[in-house]
Amino acid sequence: MSKRSLIFLFAMALAIPTLFQARPWASGDQMALRAPDCLSCHSYSQDQKMIMGDFRSYSRQADLLSVKIGSRYQIVKITPQTKLENAPSWRELPPEAPLKVLFEEKPDGFYAKTVVVKPKLKIPENQLLSLEEMVRLVNLGPEKGRYILFDSRPADRFQEGHIPGAISMPFANFDKLPNLLPKDKSQMVIFYCNGFTSALSPMAARKAEKLGYTNVKVFHAGLPLWTESGQVVYSDSAFVEQMMGYLVLVDLRGIETAQKAHIHGAVSLEIKNLEKEKTQFPPDKKALIILYTEKSEMKELEPVVKTITSWGYTRVRVLEGGFAAWSAKGRPIQKGEVRTTIFYIPRPQLGEISGDEFVNIVRMRPKDKLILNVCTKEETSEGMLEGAMSIPLDSLQARLNELPKDKEIIIHCRAGLRAEMAYHILRNAGGFKARFLNDKIAIKGKEFFCCYK
């Protein structure tokens, strides 16, 4: 069953305000439609009808665009009159590309007039660092390499995973954290963020130059390339403790050492026998895997990280400071018996329903649930779940008054994309209880097939 990126896990703890529902225009509402990172670099009129955030997804069937604004999502209607700038087509929008959407508000939602894909910032060649140069510096360390490395991403992203030796300096808080910069303005300062689709590190570099720093560098490939190449990525212990039970935590110190004391929930595997344990790692290649030894030294664990990354896992992390730092901070440990078999529970994103639960709801048809099909009329004509309600996604905003607020609405489409968009429309409207199926479903007459590859 498909899963999304971890960034959605943090949204589970955050409230999503009403943004999409039809209402008289209020200039104060407009600021909620602009991501903090955008506002920290640009200033616009408060009453200008503009959305600023990152591209999330586009539904060709419904002509709807989903824009990520911080931890929430705004759905915007695309029409033949909508202008697209700096991208060849809607289907070729770069993943997580920064967007500026000028829109008009109608009773049934927001209609995009112009969508501007923010072009990549041009970085002087002498400022750019390659992966090889970055690896060399990190292996030397900040002291020997005579540099300071700053992570320009939001703090929660830093906690989940960062390059060894980096300091968290979110671009949105750059002006509030000047004390993190060195007093010596000739010292090398390096900024990185979430890769080429993000402008946070180049913008931070510009700010540093304006402050008088003369040796400013940017590792613009950022954490994505660092991770893909199998380099060590550290996770903060507070983050790991928060996510306990929804990740694979591997103790690599040997079973005898682990039995004396290990992190609660860890599984003990031998480094030398790791290849033999490959088959017991989760089928989900996006599973979060945290490794640790006594001190989790980078050179010690780099070969292990490269091995597991070569198996296709995209989120291999190392516990910063290892077991020694974990126990020194008084975090939970166990003594005695330790597991030697991986047990993994995937954690759904905000609003997502598991395939098993969806199937049970379809079969049992509980009175407190309503299944909502947001496919097109043509798709629905091929078959529909018994007792379900059909409202095509592009009509949903105008027909919200047809949906009950005393039942939980379970949304599906053919593959999950439109169902997720519909979920955010209901969440933004307020008052609805809803979840969505983030997986494939095929309906032929009265038969249905769910969660297939």
C-alpha positions as a Markdown table, in Angstrom:
| # | Residue | x | y | z |
|---|---|---|---|---|
| 1 | Met | 0.0 | 0.0 | 0.0 |
| 2 | Ser | 1.4 | 3.4 | -1.0 |
| 3 | Lys | 2.6 | 5.9 | 1.6 |
| 4 | Arg | 3.5 | 9.6 | 1.5 |
| 5 | Ser | 6.5 | 11.5 | 2.7 |
| 6 | Leu | 7.1 | 11.9 | 6.5 |
| 7 | Ile | 6.5 | 15.6 | 6.3 |
| 8 | Phe | 2.7 | 14.7 | 6.6 |
| 9 | Leu | 3.2 | 13.1 | 10.0 |
| 10 | Phe | 3.8 | 16.4 | 11.7 |
| 11 | Ala | 0.5 | 17.7 | 10.3 |
| 12 | Met | -1.4 | 15.2 | 12.5 |
| 13 | Ala | -0.7 | 17.4 | 15.5 |
| 14 | Leu | -1.8 | 20.7 | 13.8 |
| 15 | Ala | -5.2 | 22.1 | 13.3 |
| 16 | Ile | -6.2 | 23.0 | 9.7 |
| 17 | Pro | -8.1 | 26.3 | 9.5 |
| 18 | Thr | -11.0 | 27.0 | 7.3 |
| 19 | Leu | -9.7 | 28.3 | 4.0 |
| 20 | Phe | -11.7 | 27.0 | 1.1 |
| 21 | Gln | -15.3 | 27.5 | 2.1 |
| 22 | Ala | -17.2 | 30.2 | 0.3 |
| 23 | Arg | -17.4 | 33.4 | 2.3 |
| 24 | Pro | -17.2 | 37.2 | 1.8 |
| 25 | Trp | -13.6 | 38.3 | 1.1 |
| 26 | Ala | -11.7 | 39.4 | 4.1 |
| 27 | Ser | -8.1 | 40.8 | 3.7 |
| 28 | Gly | -6.9 | 39.2 | 6.9 |
| 29 | Asp | -7.7 | 35.8 | 5.5 |
| 30 | Gln | -5.3 | 36.3 | 2.7 |
| 31 | Met | -2.2 | 36.0 | 4.9 |
| 32 | Ala | -3.2 | 32.5 | 5.8 |
| 33 | Leu | -2.9 | 31.5 | 2.1 |
| 34 | Arg | 0.8 | 32.4 | 2.1 |
| 35 | Ala | 3.6 | 30.1 | 3.3 |
| 36 | Pro | 5.8 | 31.6 | 6.1 |
| 37 | Asp | 8.9 | 30.9 | 4.1 |
| 38 | Cys | 7.5 | 32.9 | 1.2 |
| 39 | Leu | 6.5 | 35.8 | 3.4 |
| 40 | Ser | 9.9 | 35.9 | 5.0 |
| 41 | Cys | 11.4 | 36.8 | 1.6 |
| 42 | His | 8.6 | 38.6 | -0.2 |
| 43 | Ser | 6.1 | 41.2 | 0.8 |
| 44 | Tyr | 2.7 | 41.7 | -0.9 |
| 45 | Ser | -0.4 | 43.6 | -0.3 |
| 46 | Gln | -2.6 | 41.9 | 2.3 |
| 47 | Asp | -5.7 | 42.3 | 0.2 |
| 48 | Gln | -4.2 | 40.8 | -2.9 |
| 49 | Lys | -5.9 | 37.5 | -3.8 |
| 50 | Met | -2.8 | 35.3 | -3.9 |
| 51 | Ile | -1.8 | 31.9 | -2.8 |
| 52 | Met | 1.9 | 31.2 | -2.1 |
| 53 | Gly | 3.2 | 27.7 | -1.4 |
| 54 | Asp | 4.6 | 24.5 | -3.0 |
| 55 | Phe | 3.1 | 22.3 | -5.7 |
| 56 | Arg | 1.5 | 19.2 | -4.2 |
| 57 | Ser | -0.5 | 17.6 | -7.0 |
| 58 | Tyr | -2.6 | 18.1 | -10.1 |
| 59 | Ser | -5.7 | 16.2 | -11.1 |
| 60 | Arg | -6.2 | 16.1 | -14.8 |
| 61 | Gln | -9.6 | 14.5 | -14.5 |
| 62 | Ala | -11.0 | 17.3 | -12.3 |
| 63 | Asp | -8.6 | 20.1 | -13.4 |
| 64 | Leu | -7.8 | 20.9 | -9.8 |
| 65 | Leu | -4.4 | 22.0 | -8.4 |
| 66 | Ser | -3.3 | 21.3 | -4.8 |
| 67 | Val | -0.9 | 23.8 | -3.2 |
| 68 | Lys | 0.8 | 23.0 | 0.1 |
| 69 | Ile | 0.9 | 26.0 | 2.5 |
| 70 | Gly | 2.9 | 25.1 | 5.6 |
| 71 | Ser | 1.0 | 22.1 | 7.0 |
| 72 | Arg | -2.3 | 22.6 | 5.1 |
| 73 | Tyr | -3.5 | 22.3 | 1.5 |
| 74 | Gln | -5.4 | 24.6 | -0.7 |
| 75 | Ile | -7.4 | 23.3 | -3.7 |
| 76 | Val | -7.7 | 25.6 | -6.7 |
| 77 | Lys | -9.7 | 25.2 | -9.9 |
| 78 | Ile | -7.8 | 25.3 | -13.2 |
| 79 | Thr | -9.7 | 26.6 | -16.3 |
| 80 | Pro | -8.8 | 27.0 | -20.0 |
| 81 | Gln | -8.2 | 30.7 | -19.2 |
| 82 | Thr | -5.7 | 30.0 | -16.5 |
| 83 | Lys | -2.2 | 31.1 | -17.5 |
| 84 | Leu | 0.8 | 28.9 | -16.5 |
| 85 | Glu | 4.2 | 30.6 | -16.4 |
| 86 | Asn | 7.7 | 29.0 | -16.2 |
| 87 | Ala | 6.4 | 25.4 | -16.9 |
| 88 | Pro | 5.5 | 23.7 | -20.2 |
| 89 | Ser | 2.3 | 22.0 | -18.9 |
| 90 | Trp | 0.3 | 21.2 | -15.8 |
| 91 | Arg | 1.5 | 17.6 | -15.9 |
| 92 | Glu | 5.2 | 18.7 | -16.0 |
| 93 | Leu | 5.1 | 20.8 | -12.9 |
| 94 | Pro | 8.3 | 20.0 | -10.9 |
| 95 | Pro | 7.7 | 18.2 | -7.6 |
| 96 | Glu | 7.4 | 20.6 | -4.6 |
| 97 | Ala | 8.0 | 23.6 | -7.0 |
| 98 | Pro | 7.3 | 27.0 | -5.3 |
| 99 | Leu | 4.1 | 28.5 | -6.8 |
| 100 | Lys | 2.4 | 31.8 | -6.8 |
| 101 | Val | -1.3 | 31.6 | -7.7 |
| 102 | Leu | -3.4 | 34.7 | -8.5 |
| 103 | Phe | -7.0 | 33.7 | -8.1 |
| 104 | Glu | -10.6 | 34.9 | -8.0 |
| 105 | Glu | -13.1 | 33.7 | -5.5 |
| 106 | Lys | -16.4 | 32.3 | -6.6 |
| 107 | Pro | -19.2 | 30.7 | -4.5 |
| 108 | Asp | -17.9 | 27.2 | -5.4 |
| 109 | Gly | -14.3 | 27.9 | -4.6 |
| 110 | Phe | -11.1 | 29.5 | -5.8 |
| 111 | Tyr | -10.4 | 29.8 | -9.5 |
| 112 | Ala | -6.8 | 30.3 | -10.7 |
| 113 | Lys | -6.2 | 33.2 | -13.1 |
| 114 | Thr | -2.4 | 32.8 | -13.2 |
| 115 | Val | 0.0 | 30.2 | -11.8 |
| 116 | Val | 3.6 | 31.2 | -11.7 |
| 117 | Val | 6.3 | 28.5 | -11.1 |
| 118 | Lys | 9.1 | 30.2 | -9.2 |
| 119 | Pro | 12.2 | 29.9 | -11.3 |
| 120 | Lys | 15.4 | 28.5 | -9.8 |
| 121 | Leu | 17.6 | 31.1 | -8.3 |
| 122 | Lys | 20.9 | 31.5 | -10.2 |
| 123 | Ile | 23.8 | 30.8 | -7.9 |
| 124 | Pro | 27.3 | 32.0 | -8.9 |
| 125 | Glu | 29.4 | 29.0 | -9.9 |
| 126 | Asn | 32.1 | 29.9 | -7.3 |
| 127 | Gln | 29.5 | 29.5 | -4.6 |
| 128 | Leu | 28.2 | 26.1 | -5.6 |
| 129 | Leu | 29.5 | 23.0 | -3.8 |
| 130 | Ser | 29.4 | 19.6 | -5.4 |
| 131 | Leu | 28.5 | 16.4 | -3.6 |
| 132 | Glu | 32.1 | 15.3 | -3.7 |
| 133 | Glu | 33.2 | 18.6 | -2.1 |
| 134 | Met | 30.5 | 18.4 | 0.5 |
| 135 | Val | 31.5 | 14.8 | 1.4 |
| 136 | Arg | 35.1 | 15.8 | 1.8 |
| 137 | Leu | 34.3 | 18.7 | 4.1 |
| 138 | Val | 31.9 | 16.7 | 6.2 |
| 139 | Asn | 34.5 | 13.9 | 6.6 |
| 140 | Leu | 36.9 | 16.6 | 7.8 |
| 141 | Gly | 34.4 | 18.1 | 10.2 |
| 142 | Pro | 33.6 | 21.8 | 10.8 |
| 143 | Glu | 36.7 | 22.4 | 12.9 |
| 144 | Lys | 39.3 | 20.9 | 10.6 |
| 145 | Gly | 37.4 | 22.0 | 7.5 |
| 146 | Arg | 37.1 | 25.5 | 8.9 |
| 147 | Tyr | 33.4 | 25.9 | 7.9 |
| 148 | Ile | 30.0 | 26.2 | 9.5 |
| 149 | Leu | 27.1 | 24.3 | 7.9 |
| 150 | Phe | 23.6 | 25.6 | 8.1 |
| 151 | Asp | 20.3 | 23.7 | 7.4 |
| 152 | Ser | 17.9 | 26.3 | 6.0 |
| 153 | Arg | 14.8 | 24.0 | 6.2 |
| 154 | Pro | 12.1 | 24.2 | 8.9 |
| 155 | Ala | 13.2 | 22.9 | 12.3 |
| 156 | Asp | 11.0 | 19.8 | 12.2 |
| 157 | Arg | 12.7 | 18.7 | 8.9 |
| 158 | Phe | 16.1 | 19.2 | 10.6 |
| 159 | Gln | 15.1 | 17.0 | 13.5 |
| 160 | Glu | 13.9 | 14.2 | 11.1 |
| 161 | Gly | 17.2 | 14.2 | 9.2 |
| 162 | His | 20.2 | 16.4 | 8.6 |
| 163 | Ile | 23.7 | 16.3 | 7.4 |
| 164 | Pro | 26.3 | 15.6 | 10.1 |
| 165 | Gly | 27.7 | 18.7 | 11.7 |
| 166 | Ala | 24.9 | 20.9 | 10.5 |
| 167 | Ile | 23.2 | 23.6 | 12.6 |
| 168 | Ser | 19.5 | 24.3 | 12.3 |
| 169 | Met | 18.9 | 27.8 | 10.9 |
| 170 | Pro | 15.4 | 27.9 | 9.3 |
| 171 | Phe | 15.3 | 30.5 | 6.6 |
| 172 | Ala | 12.0 | 31.9 | 8.0 |
| 173 | Asn | 13.9 | 32.7 | 11.2 |
| 174 | Phe | 17.2 | 33.9 | 9.6 |
| 175 | Asp | 16.9 | 37.4 | 10.9 |
| 176 | Lys | 16.0 | 36.3 | 14.4 |
| 177 | Leu | 19.1 | 34.0 | 14.7 |
| 178 | Pro | 22.1 | 36.2 | 13.7 |
| 179 | Asn | 24.1 | 34.9 | 16.7 |
| 180 | Leu | 24.4 | 31.6 | 14.9 |
| 181 | Leu | 26.6 | 33.2 | 12.3 |
| 182 | Pro | 30.4 | 33.4 | 13.0 |
| 183 | Lys | 31.9 | 36.7 | 14.2 |
| 184 | Asp | 34.7 | 36.2 | 11.6 |
| 185 | Lys | 33.0 | 37.2 | 8.3 |
| 186 | Ser | 35.8 | 35.6 | 6.2 |
| 187 | Gln | 35.0 | 32.1 | 7.6 |
| 188 | Met | 33.3 | 29.7 | 5.2 |
| 189 | Val | 29.5 | 29.4 | 5.8 |
| 190 | Ile | 27.6 | 26.8 | 3.9 |
| 191 | Phe | 23.8 | 26.6 | 3.4 |
| 192 | Tyr | 21.7 | 23.7 | 2.2 |
| 193 | Cys | 18.0 | 22.9 | 2.0 |
| 194 | Asn | 15.7 | 20.4 | 0.3 |
| 195 | Gly | 17.4 | 20.3 | -3.1 |
| 196 | Phe | 17.0 | 22.1 | -6.4 |
| 197 | Thr | 13.2 | 22.6 | -6.1 |
| 198 | Ser | 13.8 | 24.7 | -2.9 |
| 199 | Ala | 15.2 | 28.2 | -2.8 |
| 200 | Leu | 15.8 | 28.4 | 0.9 |
| 201 | Ser | 19.5 | 27.9 | 0.9 |
| 202 | Pro | 20.2 | 30.3 | -2.0 |
| 203 | Met | 18.1 | 33.0 | -0.3 |
| 204 | Ala | 19.9 | 32.4 | 3.0 |
| 205 | Ala | 23.2 | 32.8 | 1.2 |
| 206 | Arg | 22.1 | 36.1 | -0.2 |
| 207 | Lys | 21.2 | 37.3 | 3.2 |
| 208 | Ala | 24.6 | 36.3 | 4.6 |
| 209 | Glu | 26.3 | 38.2 | 1.8 |
| 210 | Lys | 24.3 | 41.3 | 2.6 |
| 211 | Leu | 25.5 | 41.0 | 6.2 |
| 212 | Gly | 29.1 | 41.1 | 4.9 |
| 213 | Tyr | 30.2 | 37.5 | 4.8 |
| 214 | Thr | 32.7 | 36.9 | 2.0 |
| 215 | Asn | 33.1 | 33.1 | 1.8 |
| 216 | Val | 29.5 | 32.0 | 1.3 |
| 217 | Lys | 28.8 | 28.6 | -0.3 |
| 218 | Val | 25.6 | 26.7 | -1.2 |
| 219 | Phe | 25.2 | 22.9 | -1.4 |
| 220 | His | 22.1 | 23.3 | -3.6 |
| 221 | Ala | 21.6 | 19.6 | -4.3 |
| 222 | Gly | 20.9 | 19.4 | -0.6 |
| 223 | Leu | 19.6 | 16.6 | 1.5 |
| 224 | Pro | 17.9 | 14.7 | -1.4 |
| 225 | Leu | 21.2 | 14.0 | -3.2 |
| 226 | Trp | 23.1 | 13.5 | 0.1 |
| 227 | Thr | 20.5 | 10.8 | 1.0 |
| 228 | Glu | 20.3 | 9.2 | -2.4 |
| 229 | Ser | 24.1 | 8.7 | -2.5 |
| 230 | Gly | 24.0 | 6.8 | 0.7 |
| 231 | Gln | 25.7 | 9.3 | 3.0 |
| 232 | Val | 25.0 | 9.3 | 6.7 |
| 233 | Val | 22.0 | 11.4 | 7.7 |
| 234 | Tyr | 21.5 | 12.1 | 11.5 |
| 235 | Ser | 18.1 | 12.1 | 13.2 |
| 236 | Asp | 17.6 | 14.0 | 16.5 |
| 237 | Ser | 16.8 | 11.8 | 19.5 |
| 238 | Ala | 13.7 | 13.8 | 20.4 |
| 239 | Phe | 12.3 | 13.1 | 17.0 |
| 240 | Val | 13.1 | 9.4 | 17.2 |
| 241 | Glu | 11.4 | 9.2 | 20.7 |
| 242 | Gln | 8.3 | 10.9 | 19.3 |
| 243 | Met | 8.1 | 8.5 | 16.4 |
| 244 | Met | 8.7 | 5.4 | 18.4 |
| 245 | Gly | 6.5 | 2.5 | 17.2 |
| 246 | Tyr | 6.2 | 3.8 | 13.7 |
| 247 | Leu | 9.8 | 3.2 | 12.5 |
| 248 | Val | 12.4 | 0.5 | 12.3 |
| 249 | Leu | 15.0 | 1.1 | 15.1 |
| 250 | Val | 18.1 | -1.1 | 14.7 |
| 251 | Asp | 20.7 | -1.7 | 17.4 |
| 252 | Leu | 24.0 | -2.6 | 15.7 |
| 253 | Arg | 26.1 | -3.1 | 18.8 |
| 254 | Gly | 25.7 | -6.9 | 19.0 |
| 255 | Ile | 23.1 | -8.9 | 20.8 |
| 256 | Glu | 25.2 | -9.3 | 24.0 |
| 257 | Thr | 25.7 | -5.6 | 24.4 |
| 258 | Ala | 22.0 | -4.9 | 23.5 |
| 259 | Gln | 20.8 | -7.3 | 26.2 |
| 260 | Lys | 22.6 | -5.3 | 28.8 |
| 261 | Ala | 20.7 | -2.2 | 27.8 |
| 262 | His | 19.1 | -1.0 | 24.6 |
| 263 | Ile | 16.6 | 1.6 | 23.4 |
| 264 | His | 13.1 | 0.6 | 24.0 |
| 265 | Gly | 11.6 | -0.9 | 20.9 |
| 266 | Ala | 14.9 | -1.6 | 19.1 |
| 267 | Val | 15.7 | -4.8 | 17.2 |
| 268 | Ser | 19.2 | -6.2 | 17.5 |
| 269 | Leu | 21.0 | -7.0 | 14.2 |
| 270 | Glu | 24.7 | -7.9 | 13.6 |
| 271 | Ile | 26.5 | -5.5 | 11.2 |
| 272 | Lys | 28.5 | -8.4 | 9.8 |
| 273 | Asn | 25.3 | -10.4 | 9.0 |
| 274 | Leu | 23.2 | -7.5 | 7.7 |
| 275 | Glu | 23.1 | -8.8 | 4.1 |
| 276 | Lys | 21.4 | -12.0 | 5.5 |
| 277 | Glu | 18.7 | -9.9 | 7.2 |
| 278 | Lys | 17.7 | -8.1 | 4.0 |
| 279 | Thr | 14.5 | -10.1 | 3.6 |
| 280 | Gln | 13.1 | -9.1 | 7.0 |
| 281 | Phe | 13.2 | -5.4 | 6.2 |
| 282 | Pro | 9.8 | -3.9 | 5.4 |
| 283 | Pro | 8.4 | -4.2 | 1.9 |
| 284 | Asp | 7.6 | -0.4 | 2.1 |
| 285 | Lys | 10.8 | 1.2 | 0.7 |
| 286 | Lys | 9.7 | 4.6 | 2.3 |
| 287 | Ala | 9.8 | 3.1 | 5.8 |
| 288 | Leu | 11.8 | 5.2 | 8.2 |
| 289 | Ile | 14.9 | 3.2 | 9.3 |
| 290 | Ile | 17.0 | 4.4 | 12.3 |
| 291 | Leu | 20.4 | 2.9 | 13.0 |
| 292 | Tyr | 22.5 | 3.3 | 16.0 |
| 293 | Thr | 25.7 | 2.0 | 17.7 |
| 294 | Glu | 27.2 | 3.2 | 21.0 |
| 295 | Lys | 28.1 | 6.6 | 19.7 |
| 296 | Ser | 26.8 | 6.3 | 16.1 |
| 297 | Glu | 30.0 | 7.5 | 14.6 |
| 298 | Met | 29.7 | 8.5 | 10.9 |
| 299 | Lys | 32.6 | 6.5 | 9.5 |
| 300 | Glu | 31.5 | 3.4 | 11.3 |
| 301 | Leu | 27.9 | 3.5 | 10.0 |
| 302 | Glu | 28.5 | 4.9 | 6.5 |
| 303 | Pro | 29.0 | 1.4 | 4.9 |
| 304 | Val | 25.7 | 0.2 | 6.6 |
| 305 | Val | 23.8 | 3.2 | 5.3 |
| 306 | Lys | 25.1 | 2.6 | 1.8 |
| 307 | Thr | 24.1 | -1.0 | 1.9 |
| 308 | Ile | 20.5 | -0.4 | 3.1 |
| 309 | Thr | 20.1 | 2.5 | 0.7 |
| 310 | Ser | 21.3 | 0.2 | -2.2 |
| 311 | Trp | 18.3 | -2.0 | -1.4 |
| 312 | Gly | 16.0 | 0.8 | -2.4 |
| 313 | Tyr | 15.2 | 2.4 | 1.0 |
| 314 | Thr | 14.9 | 6.1 | 0.8 |
| 315 | Arg | 14.8 | 7.1 | 4.5 |
| 316 | Val | 17.7 | 5.6 | 6.2 |
| 317 | Arg | 18.8 | 7.6 | 9.2 |
| 318 | Val | 21.4 | 7.4 | 12.0 |
| 319 | Leu | 20.6 | 8.3 | 15.6 |
| 320 | Glu | 22.8 | 11.3 | 16.4 |
| 321 | Gly | 25.0 | 10.5 | 19.4 |
| 322 | Gly | 24.0 | 6.9 | 19.5 |
| 323 | Phe | 23.0 | 4.9 | 22.5 |
| 324 | Ala | 25.4 | 6.9 | 24.8 |
| 325 | Ala | 23.7 | 10.2 | 24.0 |
| 326 | Trp | 20.2 | 8.7 | 24.2 |
| 327 | Ser | 20.7 | 7.2 | 27.7 |
| 328 | Ala | 22.6 | 10.3 | 28.9 |
| 329 | Lys | 19.4 | 12.3 | 28.2 |
| 330 | Gly | 17.3 | 9.9 | 30.2 |
| 331 | Arg | 15.3 | 8.6 | 27.3 |
| 332 | Pro | 13.6 | 5.2 | 27.7 |
| 333 | Ile | 15.8 | 2.1 | 27.6 |
| 334 | Gln | 15.3 | -1.6 | 28.3 |
| 335 | Lys | 17.4 | -4.3 | 29.8 |
| 336 | Gly | 17.4 | -8.0 | 29.2 |
| 337 | Glu | 15.7 | -9.7 | 26.3 |
| 338 | Val | 15.9 | -7.9 | 23.0 |
| 339 | Arg | 14.1 | -8.6 | 19.7 |
| 340 | Thr | 16.0 | -9.9 | 16.7 |
| 341 | Thr | 13.1 | -9.7 | 14.3 |
| 342 | Ile | 11.9 | -6.5 | 12.7 |
| 343 | Phe | 8.3 | -5.6 | 13.4 |
| 344 | Tyr | 7.0 | -2.6 | 11.5 |
| 345 | Ile | 3.7 | -0.7 | 11.6 |
| 346 | Pro | 3.4 | 1.9 | 8.8 |
| 347 | Arg | 1.9 | 5.1 | 10.0 |
| 348 | Pro | -0.8 | 6.7 | 7.7 |
| 349 | Gln | -0.7 | 10.4 | 6.8 |
| 350 | Leu | -3.3 | 12.8 | 8.1 |
| 351 | Gly | -6.8 | 11.7 | 7.1 |
| 352 | Glu | -5.7 | 8.5 | 5.5 |
| 353 | Ile | -7.7 | 5.2 | 6.0 |
| 354 | Ser | -6.1 | 1.8 | 5.7 |
| 355 | Gly | -7.1 | -0.5 | 2.9 |
| 356 | Asp | -8.3 | -3.2 | 5.4 |
| 357 | Glu | -10.5 | -0.7 | 7.2 |
| 358 | Phe | -11.9 | 0.6 | 4.0 |
| 359 | Val | -12.9 | -2.9 | 2.8 |
| 360 | Asn | -14.6 | -3.6 | 6.2 |
| 361 | Ile | -16.6 | -0.4 | 5.9 |
| 362 | Val | -17.7 | -1.3 | 2.4 |
| 363 | Arg | -18.8 | -4.7 | 3.5 |
| 364 | Met | -20.4 | -3.9 | 6.8 |
| 365 | Arg | -21.8 | -0.5 | 5.8 |
| 366 | Pro | -22.0 | 1.0 | 9.3 |
| 367 | Lys | -24.7 | 3.6 | 9.8 |
| 368 | Asp | -22.3 | 6.3 | 11.0 |
| 369 | Lys | -20.2 | 6.2 | 7.8 |
| 370 | Leu | -20.9 | 7.5 | 4.3 |
| 371 | Ile | -18.7 | 6.4 | 1.3 |
| 372 | Leu | -18.1 | 9.2 | -1.1 |
| 373 | Asn | -17.0 | 8.5 | -4.7 |
| 374 | Val | -15.3 | 11.5 | -6.3 |
| 375 | Cys | -14.7 | 10.0 | -9.7 |
| 376 | Thr | -16.2 | 11.3 | -12.9 |
| 377 | Lys | -19.6 | 10.3 | -14.1 |
| 378 | Glu | -18.0 | 8.3 | -16.9 |
| 379 | Glu | -15.9 | 6.4 | -14.4 |
| 380 | Thr | -18.9 | 5.9 | -12.0 |
| 381 | Ser | -21.0 | 4.4 | -14.9 |
| 382 | Glu | -18.7 | 1.4 | -14.9 |
| 383 | Gly | -19.7 | 0.5 | -11.4 |
| 384 | Met | -20.2 | 2.0 | -7.9 |
| 385 | Leu | -20.0 | 0.7 | -4.4 |
| 386 | Glu | -23.4 | -0.2 | -2.9 |
| 387 | Gly | -24.8 | 2.6 | -0.7 |
| 388 | Ala | -22.1 | 5.1 | -1.8 |
| 389 | Met | -22.7 | 8.6 | -2.8 |
| 390 | Ser | -21.2 | 10.0 | -6.0 |
| 391 | Ile | -20.0 | 13.6 | -6.4 |
| 392 | Pro | -17.3 | 14.3 | -9.0 |
| 393 | Leu | -14.4 | 16.2 | -7.5 |
| 394 | Asp | -14.8 | 19.2 | -9.7 |
| 395 | Ser | -18.4 | 19.6 | -8.4 |
| 396 | Leu | -17.7 | 18.9 | -4.7 |
| 397 | Gln | -17.2 | 22.5 | -3.5 |
| 398 | Ala | -20.6 | 23.6 | -4.9 |
| 399 | Arg | -22.4 | 20.6 | -3.4 |
| 400 | Leu | -21.0 | 20.5 | 0.1 |
| 401 | Asn | -24.5 | 21.1 | 1.5 |
| 402 | Glu | -25.5 | 17.7 | 0.2 |
| 403 | Leu | -23.1 | 16.0 | 2.6 |
| 404 | Pro | -24.0 | 15.0 | 6.2 |
| 405 | Lys | -22.0 | 16.4 | 9.2 |
| 406 | Asp | -23.3 | 13.7 | 11.6 |
| 407 | Lys | -21.5 | 10.9 | 9.7 |
| 408 | Glu | -17.8 | 10.2 | 8.9 |
| 409 | Ile | -17.3 | 10.6 | 5.1 |
| 410 | Ile | -15.0 | 8.0 | 3.6 |
| 411 | Ile | -13.7 | 9.2 | 0.3 |
| 412 | His | -12.3 | 7.2 | -2.6 |
| 413 | Cys | -11.4 | 7.7 | -6.3 |
| 414 | Arg | -9.5 | 5.4 | -8.6 |
| 415 | Ala | -5.9 | 5.8 | -7.2 |
| 416 | Gly | -6.1 | 8.2 | -4.2 |
| 417 | Leu | -5.0 | 11.6 | -5.7 |
| 418 | Arg | -8.5 | 13.0 | -6.1 |
| 419 | Ala | -9.7 | 11.4 | -2.9 |
| 420 | Glu | -6.9 | 13.3 | -1.0 |
| 421 | Met | -7.9 | 16.6 | -2.7 |
| 422 | Ala | -11.5 | 16.0 | -1.7 |
| 423 | Tyr | -10.5 | 15.3 | 1.9 |
| 424 | His | -8.7 | 18.7 | 2.0 |
| 425 | Ile | -11.8 | 20.5 | 0.6 |
| 426 | Leu | -13.9 | 19.0 | 3.4 |
| 427 | Arg | -11.3 | 19.8 | 6.0 |
| 428 | Asn | -11.0 | 23.4 | 4.9 |
| 429 | Ala | -14.8 | 23.8 | 4.8 |
| 430 | Gly | -15.0 | 22.9 | 8.4 |
| 431 | Gly | -17.6 | 20.8 | 10.3 |
| 432 | Phe | -17.0 | 17.5 | 8.3 |
| 433 | Lys | -15.5 | 14.3 | 9.6 |
| 434 | Ala | -13.6 | 12.6 | 6.8 |
| 435 | Arg | -10.9 | 10.3 | 5.8 |
| 436 | Phe | -9.7 | 9.1 | 2.4 |
| 437 | Leu | -8.3 | 6.0 | 0.7 |
| 438 | Asn | -4.8 | 6.6 | -0.6 |
| 439 | Asp | -4.8 | 3.5 | -2.9 |
| 440 | Lys | -6.1 | 2.0 | -6.1 |
| 441 | Ile | -9.7 | 0.7 | -6.3 |
| 442 | Ala | -11.4 | -0.8 | -9.4 |
| 443 | Ile | -15.2 | -1.3 | -9.5 |
| 444 | Lys | -16.9 | -3.5 | -12.1 |
| 445 | Gly | -20.6 | -3.7 | -11.6 |
| 446 | Lys | -21.1 | -5.0 | -8.0 |
| 447 | Glu | -17.5 | -6.3 | -7.7 |
| 448 | Phe | -14.6 | -4.2 | -6.4 |
| 449 | Phe | -10.9 | -4.7 | -6.1 |
| 450 | Cys | -9.0 | -2.6 | -3.6 |
| 451 | Cys | -5.3 | -1.9 | -2.8 |
| 452 | Tyr | -3.8 | -3.8 | -5.7 |
| 453 | Lys | -0.5 | -3.1 | -7.4 |
